[in-house]
Amino acid sequence: MNEPRVPASARRLAVLGSPIEHSLSPRLHRAAYSVLGLDWRYDAVEVPESGLSSFVSGRDDTWLGLSLTMPLKHGIRPLLDHRDELSILAGSTNTVRFRGTAGDRRLDGFNTDVGGIVRALAERSIVSARHVAVLGGGATAASAIVAAAQLGAEHVSVLTRSPERAEGLRPIAQRSGTTITLLPLTVASLDIVDALLVISTLPGATGAAAVVQESSLASRSDLLDVAYHPWPSELGTIWARYDRTVVSGLRMLIHQALLQIRIFVTGDPALSLPDEPAVLAAMESSLDTTDEQHAR
């Protein structure tokens, strides 16, 4: 299907979510498009789940795609015509690219959260893990499980305050080729987990740090904490005491955004951008130095 004949300078994109005012995505995307010489507009738009369908259907031919954050990563699914493999595996979609015209439009869905996790860990030379522990049970936890499987994890332990509410993660692990155990987020559970890598998908202030610091987990594992503001996070501070590798969620955010930009520019997250190192450097420079700091 042919793309609509809209000048590249007229393209529009946005990140949708609720709340959305905190999003760093506009800074990252605008910096990238500037380096690429694309005069594209990228905004942050407050859209609740109940308004997602009408917002998407109301976009004209200048719109190229959307980034999605919570609570929209699941709600977009009925609107999609196609999903990539990672979107299917994780059951969540954070990127949509439009094809065709508004009168005959198709929506392609992608998940770049998985790649963002894998690439952020690779920066710190974490490229494999046999057993991974995931803290939290939401949409990002699903992507963390798929990422763990890509790292070769044979088993994933998911620790959450309500394990019964995380049962939907079992088929995700099965589809991804790994096994899963759901455990309560308690000191006793943390102490029996033998993971060398922990991926925390919990919001910054949940009270989980009080539980974690009473366990031995931080002394024997590395951490990627998807929380990044403020940084270091409470969990990052605990892990840093033991001189373990700690990766800020800001690195995941940057890399998942880079994959989104690949999708918007080339249509394929596997295709590198022209002068991609310069694009990545500009994205990193667009953030405040306080945002960029991450524990070592």
Secondary structure, 3 states (H helix, E strand, C coil): CCCCCCCHHHCEEEEEECCCCCCCHHHHHHHHHHHCCCCCEEEEEECCHHHHHHHHHCCCCCEEEEEECCCCCCCCHHHCCEECHHHHHHCCCCEEEEEEECCEEEEEEECCHHHHHHHHHHHCCCCCCCEEEEECCCHHHHHHHHHHHHCCCCEEEEEECCHHHHCCHHHHHHHHCCEEEEEECCHHHHHHCCCCEEEECCCCCCCHHHHHCCCCHHHHCEEEECCCCCCCCHHHHHHHCCCCCEEEHHHHHHHHHHHHHHHHHHCCCCCCCCCHHHHHHHHHHCCCHHHHCCCC
